[in-house]
Amino acid sequence: MLSYDQRTLKIFAGNSNKNLAEEIGRYLNMSLGQADVSRFPDGEIKVKIEESVRGEDVFIIQSTCPPANEYLMELLIMIDALRRASAGRITAVIPYYGYARQERKTKPREPITAKLVANLLVSAGSNRVITMDLHAGQIQGFFDIPVDQLEGVTILSNYIKEKNLDKVVVVSPDVGGTARAREFSGRLAKPIAIIDKYRSAFDEVEIMHIVGEVKDKTAIIVDDLIDTAASIIRGTQALLNAGAKEVYVCATHAVFAGPAKERIEKSLHDGLFKEVVVTNTIPIDHNKSIPGIKILSVAEIFAEAINRIHNNLSVSTLFN
């Protein structure tokens, strides 16, 4: 039997983020594998792998971003097709892992969708998962296969560091994001603050108080995603009311759902945010493009992770 490093590395992509997949391919000096991922006339997903993958080390790049149901099914069907084509190992590369916000039961009769999706990926035939900044770290434990979680703070913190900002404080938008903010602050060697908030409904946020000193400082809010932008706007207002000099917002995943685009545009225009920095784990289409927003690429770190896994090398050294 061939070892993985003797097997050919092949990369395929669904339709969710082709530009990122092609950029990853360029870093690896290879083209994407040939696959037809389209639709039958009734809307069902049609997948055909158009080259041999027998015994090969295969990586599928697909974010489960909106429309999440469509892209999740594309990923599952591609995994099934590759498994039935006798691929040697199948790794699902999911830059944005959707359905992650329901990772535990907070009320009776609620699902745990993050676990459900993990089960579906494993049942379809995935042997490994690579992702970035899961909504909750414990989601890794929902899988019975290896999961490599890459860190967006590596890219975001390097960008902020290059700005040489004065009197910086790194802010977690809630108690749950403290570990992420602490990692970010450690890379900048700056203090941390925490916004204590209460969510009365999904899109209704009440700021209770701010833990830490933000007066006359440049505040950097660090979050895993921006959905409707309600939380970051309320958090920014609270920081400015507490005396912060200016506010930058850093988030890995630009979901930008519902009124997010209009809210962010208005906030940037009104000077509420100094800058909003995100990555391209989710593509930002022309309808959601926002002047003044900074988009950083995650292609290099994903390409390096793929290369290291293919060659049986450590992935954790990427973050040293």
Contacts in CASP RR format, 6 or more apart in sequence:
PFRMAT RR
TARGET T0000
AUTHOR 0000-0000-0000
METHOD contacts of the structure
MODEL  1
MLSYDQRTLKIFAGNSNKNLAEEIGRYLNMSLGQADVSRFPDGEIKVKIE
ESVRGEDVFIIQSTCPPANEYLMELLIMIDALRRASAGRITAVIPYYGYA
RQERKTKPREPITAKLVANLLVSAGSNRVITMDLHAGQIQGFFDIPVDQL
EGVTILSNYIKEKNLDKVVVVSPDVGGTARAREFSGRLAKPIAIIDKYRS
AFDEVEIMHIVGEVKDKTAIIVDDLIDTAASIIRGTQALLNAGAKEVYVC
ATHAVFAGPAKERIEKSLHDGLFKEVVVTNTIPIDHNKSIPGIKILSVAE
IFAEAINRIHNNLSVSTLFN
2 55 0 8 1.000
3 312 0 8 1.000
4 57 0 8 1.000
4 89 0 8 1.000
4 310 0 8 1.000
4 311 0 8 1.000
4 312 0 8 1.000
5 310 0 8 1.000
5 311 0 8 1.000
5 312 0 8 1.000
7 55 0 8 1.000
7 56 0 8 1.000
7 57 0 8 1.000
7 88 0 8 1.000
7 89 0 8 1.000
8 56 0 8 1.000
8 57 0 8 1.000
9 28 0 8 1.000
9 30 0 8 1.000
9 56 0 8 1.000
9 57 0 8 1.000
9 59 0 8 1.000
9 306 0 8 1.000
9 307 0 8 1.000
9 310 0 8 1.000
10 33 0 8 1.000
10 51 0 8 1.000
10 53 0 8 1.000
10 56 0 8 1.000
10 57 0 8 1.000
10 58 0 8 1.000
10 59 0 8 1.000
11 21 0 8 1.000
11 24 0 8 1.000
11 25 0 8 1.000
11 28 0 8 1.000
11 30 0 8 1.000
11 32 0 8 1.000
11 33 0 8 1.000
11 58 0 8 1.000
11 59 0 8 1.000
11 60 0 8 1.000
11 61 0 8 1.000
11 306 0 8 1.000
12 32 0 8 1.000
12 33 0 8 1.000
12 35 0 8 1.000
12 49 0 8 1.000
12 58 0 8 1.000
12 59 0 8 1.000
12 60 0 8 1.000
12 61 0 8 1.000
12 78 0 8 1.000
12 82 0 8 1.000
13 21 0 8 1.000
13 22 0 8 1.000
13 32 0 8 1.000
13 33 0 8 1.000
13 35 0 8 1.000
13 60 0 8 1.000
13 61 0 8 1.000
13 62 0 8 1.000
14 21 0 8 1.000
14 35 0 8 1.000
14 37 0 8 1.000
14 60 0 8 1.000
14 61 0 8 1.000
14 62 0 8 1.000
14 71 0 8 1.000
14 74 0 8 1.000
14 75 0 8 1.000
14 78 0 8 1.000
15 37 0 8 1.000
15 71 0 8 1.000
15 74 0 8 1.000
16 62 0 8 1.000
16 63 0 8 1.000
16 64 0 8 1.000
16 65 0 8 1.000
16 71 0 8 1.000
16 74 0 8 1.000
16 283 0 8 1.000
17 61 0 8 1.000
17 62 0 8 1.000
17 63 0 8 1.000
17 65 0 8 1.000
17 95 0 8 1.000
17 280 0 8 1.000
17 281 0 8 1.000
17 282 0 8 1.000
17 283 0 8 1.000
19 280 0 8 1.000
19 283 0 8 1.000
20 61 0 8 1.000
20 63 0 8 1.000
20 95 0 8 1.000
20 280 0 8 1.000
20 281 0 8 1.000
20 283 0 8 1.000
20 297 0 8 1.000
20 298 0 8 1.000
20 299 0 8 1.000
20 302 0 8 1.000
21 32 0 8 1.000
21 61 0 8 1.000
22 32 0 8 1.000
23 297 0 8 1.000
23 299 0 8 1.000
24 61 0 8 1.000
24 299 0 8 1.000
24 302 0 8 1.000
24 303 0 8 1.000
24 306 0 8 1.000
25 31 0 8 1.000
25 32 0 8 1.000
25 299 0 8 1.000
25 303 0 8 1.000
26 299 0 8 1.000
27 299 0 8 1.000
27 300 0 8 1.000
27 303 0 8 1.000
27 304 0 8 1.000
28 303 0 8 1.000
28 306 0 8 1.000
28 307 0 8 1.000
33 51 0 8 1.000
34 49 0 8 1.000
34 50 0 8 1.000
34 51 0 8 1.000
35 47 0 8 1.000
35 48 0 8 1.000
35 49 0 8 1.000
35 50 0 8 1.000
35 78 0 8 1.000
36 46 0 8 1.000
36 47 0 8 1.000
36 48 0 8 1.000
36 50 0 8 1.000
37 45 0 8 1.000
37 46 0 8 1.000
37 47 0 8 1.000
37 74 0 8 1.000
37 78 0 8 1.000
38 45 0 8 1.000
38 46 0 8 1.000
39 45 0 8 1.000
39 46 0 8 1.000
40 46 0 8 1.000
45 70 0 8 1.000
45 73 0 8 1.000
45 74 0 8 1.000
45 77 0 8 1.000
47 74 0 8 1.000
47 77 0 8 1.000
47 78 0 8 1.000
47 81 0 8 1.000
48 81 0 8 1.000
49 78 0 8 1.000
49 81 0 8 1.000
49 82 0 8 1.000
49 85 0 8 1.000
52 85 0 8 1.000
53 82 0 8 1.000
53 85 0 8 1.000
53 86 0 8 1.000
53 87 0 8 1.000
53 88 0 8 1.000
54 85 0 8 1.000
54 86 0 8 1.000
54 87 0 8 1.000
54 88 0 8 1.000
55 86 0 8 1.000
55 87 0 8 1.000
55 88 0 8 1.000
56 87 0 8 1.000
56 88 0 8 1.000
57 87 0 8 1.000
57 88 0 8 1.000
57 89 0 8 1.000
57 91 0 8 1.000
57 310 0 8 1.000
58 82 0 8 1.000
58 87 0 8 1.000
58 88 0 8 1.000
58 89 0 8 1.000
58 90 0 8 1.000
58 91 0 8 1.000
59 91 0 8 1.000
59 93 0 8 1.000
59 130 0 8 1.000
59 306 0 8 1.000
59 310 0 8 1.000
60 75 0 8 1.000
60 78 0 8 1.000
60 79 0 8 1.000
60 82 0 8 1.000
60 90 0 8 1.000
60 91 0 8 1.000
60 92 0 8 1.000
60 93 0 8 1.000
61 93 0 8 1.000
61 95 0 8 1.000
61 302 0 8 1.000
62 71 0 8 1.000
62 74 0 8 1.000
62 75 0 8 1.000
62 78 0 8 1.000
62 92 0 8 1.000
62 93 0 8 1.000
62 94 0 8 1.000
63 71 0 8 1.000
63 94 0 8 1.000
63 95 0 8 1.000
63 96 0 8 1.000
63 98 0 8 1.000
63 281 0 8 1.000
63 282 0 8 1.000
63 283 0 8 1.000
64 71 0 8 1.000
64 72 0 8 1.000
64 75 0 8 1.000
64 94 0 8 1.000
64 96 0 8 1.000
64 97 0 8 1.000
64 98 0 8 1.000
64 99 0 8 1.000
64 117 0 8 1.000
65 71 0 8 1.000
65 96 0 8 1.000
65 98 0 8 1.000
65 253 0 8 1.000
65 255 0 8 1.000
65 281 0 8 1.000
65 282 0 8 1.000
65 283 0 8 1.000
66 255 0 8 1.000
66 257 0 8 1.000
68 98 0 8 1.000
68 99 0 8 1.000
72 98 0 8 1.000
72 99 0 8 1.000
72 117 0 8 1.000
72 120 0 8 1.000
75 92 0 8 1.000
75 94 0 8 1.000
75 121 0 8 1.000
75 124 0 8 1.000
76 120 0 8 1.000
76 121 0 8 1.000
76 124 0 8 1.000
77 124 0 8 1.000
79 90 0 8 1.000
79 92 0 8 1.000
79 121 0 8 1.000
79 124 0 8 1.000
79 125 0 8 1.000
79 126 0 8 1.000
80 124 0 8 1.000
80 125 0 8 1.000
82 90 0 8 1.000
83 90 0 8 1.000
83 124 0 8 1.000
83 125 0 8 1.000
89 127 0 8 1.000
89 128 0 8 1.000
90 125 0 8 1.000
90 126 0 8 1.000
90 127 0 8 1.000
90 128 0 8 1.000
91 126 0 8 1.000
91 127 0 8 1.000
91 128 0 8 1.000
91 129 0 8 1.000
91 130 0 8 1.000
91 306 0 8 1.000
91 309 0 8 1.000
92 121 0 8 1.000
92 126 0 8 1.000
92 128 0 8 1.000
92 129 0 8 1.000
92 130 0 8 1.000
93 129 0 8 1.000
93 130 0 8 1.000
93 131 0 8 1.000
93 302 0 8 1.000
93 306 0 8 1.000
94 129 0 8 1.000
94 130 0 8 1.000
94 131 0 8 1.000
95 131 0 8 1.000
95 132 0 8 1.000
95 281 0 8 1.000
95 282 0 8 1.000
95 298 0 8 1.000
95 302 0 8 1.000
96 131 0 8 1.000
96 132 0 8 1.000
96 225 0 8 1.000
96 253 0 8 1.000
96 255 0 8 1.000
96 281 0 8 1.000
96 282 0 8 1.000
97 114 0 8 1.000
97 117 0 8 1.000
97 131 0 8 1.000
97 134 0 8 1.000
97 135 0 8 1.000
97 139 0 8 1.000
98 117 0 8 1.000
99 113 0 8 1.000
99 114 0 8 1.000
99 116 0 8 1.000
99 117 0 8 1.000
100 113 0 8 1.000
100 114 0 8 1.000
100 117 0 8 1.000
100 134 0 8 1.000
100 135 0 8 1.000
100 136 0 8 1.000
100 139 0 8 1.000
101 113 0 8 1.000
101 114 0 8 1.000
101 135 0 8 1.000
102 110 0 8 1.000
102 111 0 8 1.000
102 112 0 8 1.000
102 113 0 8 1.000
102 114 0 8 1.000
103 112 0 8 1.000
103 113 0 8 1.000
103 114 0 8 1.000
103 115 0 8 1.000
103 135 0 8 1.000
103 136 0 8 1.000
103 138 0 8 1.000
103 139 0 8 1.000
103 142 0 8 1.000
104 112 0 8 1.000
104 136 0 8 1.000
104 138 0 8 1.000
105 112 0 8 1.000
114 135 0 8 1.000
114 136 0 8 1.000
114 139 0 8 1.000
114 142 0 8 1.000
115 139 0 8 1.000
115 142 0 8 1.000
118 139 0 8 1.000
118 142 0 8 1.000
118 143 0 8 1.000
119 142 0 8 1.000
121 129 0 8 1.000
121 143 0 8 1.000
122 143 0 8 1.000
122 144 0 8 1.000
122 145 0 8 1.000
126 145 0 8 1.000
127 145 0 8 1.000
128 145 0 8 1.000
128 146 0 8 1.000
128 147 0 8 1.000
128 148 0 8 1.000
128 309 0 8 1.000
129 143 0 8 1.000
129 145 0 8 1.000
129 146 0 8 1.000
129 147 0 8 1.000
129 148 0 8 1.000
130 147 0 8 1.000
130 148 0 8 1.000
130 150 0 8 1.000
130 302 0 8 1.000
130 305 0 8 1.000
130 306 0 8 1.000
130 309 0 8 1.000
131 147 0 8 1.000
131 148 0 8 1.000
131 149 0 8 1.000
131 150 0 8 1.000
132 149 0 8 1.000
132 150 0 8 1.000
132 151 0 8 1.000
132 152 0 8 1.000
132 252 0 8 1.000
132 279 0 8 1.000
132 281 0 8 1.000
132 298 0 8 1.000
132 302 0 8 1.000
133 149 0 8 1.000
133 150 0 8 1.000
133 151 0 8 1.000
133 152 0 8 1.000
133 153 0 8 1.000
133 180 0 8 1.000
133 224 0 8 1.000
133 225 0 8 1.000
133 252 0 8 1.000
133 253 0 8 1.000
133 281 0 8 1.000
134 140 0 8 1.000
134 149 0 8 1.000
134 224 0 8 1.000
135 224 0 8 1.000
135 225 0 8 1.000
137 149 0 8 1.000
140 147 0 8 1.000
140 149 0 8 1.000
141 147 0 8 1.000
148 305 0 8 1.000
148 309 0 8 1.000
148 315 0 8 1.000
150 298 0 8 1.000
150 301 0 8 1.000
150 302 0 8 1.000
150 305 0 8 1.000
150 315 0 8 1.000
150 318 0 8 1.000
151 183 0 8 1.000
151 319 0 8 1.000
152 252 0 8 1.000
152 279 0 8 1.000
152 298 0 8 1.000
152 301 0 8 1.000
153 180 0 8 1.000
153 183 0 8 1.000
153 184 0 8 1.000
153 187 0 8 1.000
153 222 0 8 1.000
154 187 0 8 1.000
154 301 0 8 1.000
154 318 0 8 1.000
154 319 0 8 1.000
155 279 0 8 1.000
155 296 0 8 1.000
155 297 0 8 1.000
155 298 0 8 1.000
155 301 0 8 1.000
156 184 0 8 1.000
156 222 0 8 1.000
156 250 0 8 1.000
156 252 0 8 1.000
156 277 0 8 1.000
156 279 0 8 1.000
156 296 0 8 1.000
157 184 0 8 1.000
157 187 0 8 1.000
157 188 0 8 1.000
158 187 0 8 1.000
159 250 0 8 1.000
159 277 0 8 1.000
159 294 0 8 1.000
159 296 0 8 1.000
160 168 0 8 1.000
160 188 0 8 1.000
160 220 0 8 1.000
160 248 0 8 1.000
160 250 0 8 1.000
160 277 0 8 1.000
161 187 0 8 1.000
161 188 0 8 1.000
165 218 0 8 1.000
165 220 0 8 1.000
165 248 0 8 1.000
166 218 0 8 1.000
167 216 0 8 1.000
167 217 0 8 1.000
167 218 0 8 1.000
167 245 0 8 1.000
168 188 0 8 1.000
168 190 0 8 1.000
168 217 0 8 1.000
168 218 0 8 1.000
168 219 0 8 1.000
168 220 0 8 1.000
169 190 0 8 1.000
169 191 0 8 1.000
169 192 0 8 1.000
169 193 0 8 1.000
169 212 0 8 1.000
169 213 0 8 1.000
169 214 0 8 1.000
169 217 0 8 1.000
169 218 0 8 1.000
169 219 0 8 1.000
169 220 0 8 1.000
169 244 0 8 1.000
170 181 0 8 1.000
170 182 0 8 1.000
170 184 0 8 1.000
170 185 0 8 1.000
170 188 0 8 1.000
170 190 0 8 1.000
170 191 0 8 1.000
170 192 0 8 1.000
170 193 0 8 1.000
170 220 0 8 1.000
170 222 0 8 1.000
171 181 0 8 1.000
171 192 0 8 1.000
171 193 0 8 1.000
171 194 0 8 1.000
171 195 0 8 1.000
171 214 0 8 1.000
171 219 0 8 1.000
171 220 0 8 1.000
171 221 0 8 1.000
171 222 0 8 1.000
171 239 0 8 1.000
172 178 0 8 1.000
172 180 0 8 1.000
172 181 0 8 1.000
172 182 0 8 1.000
172 192 0 8 1.000
172 193 0 8 1.000
172 194 0 8 1.000
172 195 0 8 1.000
172 222 0 8 1.000
173 195 0 8 1.000
173 197 0 8 1.000
173 221 0 8 1.000
173 222 0 8 1.000
173 223 0 8 1.000
173 231 0 8 1.000
173 232 0 8 1.000
173 235 0 8 1.000
174 194 0 8 1.000
174 195 0 8 1.000
174 196 0 8 1.000
174 197 0 8 1.000
174 231 0 8 1.000
175 194 0 8 1.000
175 196 0 8 1.000
177 222 0 8 1.000
177 223 0 8 1.000
177 224 0 8 1.000
178 192 0 8 1.000
178 194 0 8 1.000
180 222 0 8 1.000
180 223 0 8 1.000
180 224 0 8 1.000
181 192 0 8 1.000
181 194 0 8 1.000
181 222 0 8 1.000
182 192 0 8 1.000
184 220 0 8 1.000
184 222 0 8 1.000
184 250 0 8 1.000
185 191 0 8 1.000
185 192 0 8 1.000
188 220 0 8 1.000
190 220 0 8 1.000
191 212 0 8 1.000
191 213 0 8 1.000
192 212 0 8 1.000
193 210 0 8 1.000
193 211 0 8 1.000
193 212 0 8 1.000
193 213 0 8 1.000
193 214 0 8 1.000
193 219 0 8 1.000
194 210 0 8 1.000
194 211 0 8 1.000
194 212 0 8 1.000
195 207 0 8 1.000
195 210 0 8 1.000
195 211 0 8 1.000
195 235 0 8 1.000
195 238 0 8 1.000
195 239 0 8 1.000
196 207 0 8 1.000
196 208 0 8 1.000
196 209 0 8 1.000
196 210 0 8 1.000
196 211 0 8 1.000
197 205 0 8 1.000
197 206 0 8 1.000
197 207 0 8 1.000
197 208 0 8 1.000
197 231 0 8 1.000
197 234 0 8 1.000
197 235 0 8 1.000
198 205 0 8 1.000
198 206 0 8 1.000
198 208 0 8 1.000
199 205 0 8 1.000
199 206 0 8 1.000
200 206 0 8 1.000
203 228 0 8 1.000
203 230 0 8 1.000
204 230 0 8 1.000
205 230 0 8 1.000
205 231 0 8 1.000
205 234 0 8 1.000
205 235 0 8 1.000
206 234 0 8 1.000
207 234 0 8 1.000
207 235 0 8 1.000
207 237 0 8 1.000
207 238 0 8 1.000
210 238 0 8 1.000
210 239 0 8 1.000
210 242 0 8 1.000
214 239 0 8 1.000
214 242 0 8 1.000
214 243 0 8 1.000
214 244 0 8 1.000
215 242 0 8 1.000
215 243 0 8 1.000
215 244 0 8 1.000
216 243 0 8 1.000
216 244 0 8 1.000
216 245 0 8 1.000
217 244 0 8 1.000
217 245 0 8 1.000
218 244 0 8 1.000
218 245 0 8 1.000
218 246 0 8 1.000
218 247 0 8 1.000
218 248 0 8 1.000
218 274 0 8 1.000
219 236 0 8 1.000
219 239 0 8 1.000
219 244 0 8 1.000
219 245 0 8 1.000
219 246 0 8 1.000
219 247 0 8 1.000
219 248 0 8 1.000
220 247 0 8 1.000
220 248 0 8 1.000
220 249 0 8 1.000
220 250 0 8 1.000
221 232 0 8 1.000
221 235 0 8 1.000
221 236 0 8 1.000
221 239 0 8 1.000
221 247 0 8 1.000
221 248 0 8 1.000
221 249 0 8 1.000
221 250 0 8 1.000
222 250 0 8 1.000
222 251 0 8 1.000
223 231 0 8 1.000
223 232 0 8 1.000
223 249 0 8 1.000
223 250 0 8 1.000
223 251 0 8 1.000
223 252 0 8 1.000
224 251 0 8 1.000
224 252 0 8 1.000
224 253 0 8 1.000
225 251 0 8 1.000
225 252 0 8 1.000
225 253 0 8 1.000
225 254 0 8 1.000
225 255 0 8 1.000
226 232 0 8 1.000
226 249 0 8 1.000
226 251 0 8 1.000
226 253 0 8 1.000
226 254 0 8 1.000
226 255 0 8 1.000
226 256 0 8 1.000
226 260 0 8 1.000
226 264 0 8 1.000
226 276 0 8 1.000
226 278 0 8 1.000
227 255 0 8 1.000
227 256 0 8 1.000
227 257 0 8 1.000
227 260 0 8 1.000
228 257 0 8 1.000
228 258 0 8 1.000
228 259 0 8 1.000
228 260 0 8 1.000
228 263 0 8 1.000
229 256 0 8 1.000
229 259 0 8 1.000
229 260 0 8 1.000
229 263 0 8 1.000
229 264 0 8 1.000
229 267 0 8 1.000
230 263 0 8 1.000
232 249 0 8 1.000
232 251 0 8 1.000
232 273 0 8 1.000
233 263 0 8 1.000
233 267 0 8 1.000
233 272 0 8 1.000
236 247 0 8 1.000
236 249 0 8 1.000
236 267 0 8 1.000
236 272 0 8 1.000
236 273 0 8 1.000
237 272 0 8 1.000
239 247 0 8 1.000
240 247 0 8 1.000
240 272 0 8 1.000
246 274 0 8 1.000
247 272 0 8 1.000
247 273 0 8 1.000
247 274 0 8 1.000
248 273 0 8 1.000
248 274 0 8 1.000
248 275 0 8 1.000
248 276 0 8 1.000
248 277 0 8 1.000
249 273 0 8 1.000
249 275 0 8 1.000
249 276 0 8 1.000
249 277 0 8 1.000
250 277 0 8 1.000
250 278 0 8 1.000
251 276 0 8 1.000
251 277 0 8 1.000
251 278 0 8 1.000
252 278 0 8 1.000
252 279 0 8 1.000
252 281 0 8 1.000
253 278 0 8 1.000
253 279 0 8 1.000
253 281 0 8 1.000
253 282 0 8 1.000
254 278 0 8 1.000
254 279 0 8 1.000
254 280 0 8 1.000
254 281 0 8 1.000
254 282 0 8 1.000
254 284 0 8 1.000
254 295 0 8 1.000
255 282 0 8 1.000
256 264 0 8 1.000
256 282 0 8 1.000
256 284 0 8 1.000
256 288 0 8 1.000
260 288 0 8 1.000
261 287 0 8 1.000
261 288 0 8 1.000
261 290 0 8 1.000
264 273 0 8 1.000
264 276 0 8 1.000
264 290 0 8 1.000
264 293 0 8 1.000
265 290 0 8 1.000
265 291 0 8 1.000
267 273 0 8 1.000
268 276 0 8 1.000
268 290 0 8 1.000
268 291 0 8 1.000
268 292 0 8 1.000
268 293 0 8 1.000
275 292 0 8 1.000
275 293 0 8 1.000
275 294 0 8 1.000
276 290 0 8 1.000
276 292 0 8 1.000
276 293 0 8 1.000
276 294 0 8 1.000
277 293 0 8 1.000
277 294 0 8 1.000
277 296 0 8 1.000
278 284 0 8 1.000
278 293 0 8 1.000
278 294 0 8 1.000
278 295 0 8 1.000
278 296 0 8 1.000
279 295 0 8 1.000
279 296 0 8 1.000
279 297 0 8 1.000
279 298 0 8 1.000
280 295 0 8 1.000
280 296 0 8 1.000
280 297 0 8 1.000
280 298 0 8 1.000
280 299 0 8 1.000
281 298 0 8 1.000
284 290 0 8 1.000
284 293 0 8 1.000
284 295 0 8 1.000
301 318 0 8 1.000
304 318 0 8 1.000
305 315 0 8 1.000
305 318 0 8 1.000
307 313 0 8 1.000
308 314 0 8 1.000
308 315 0 8 1.000
308 318 0 8 1.000
309 315 0 8 1.000
END
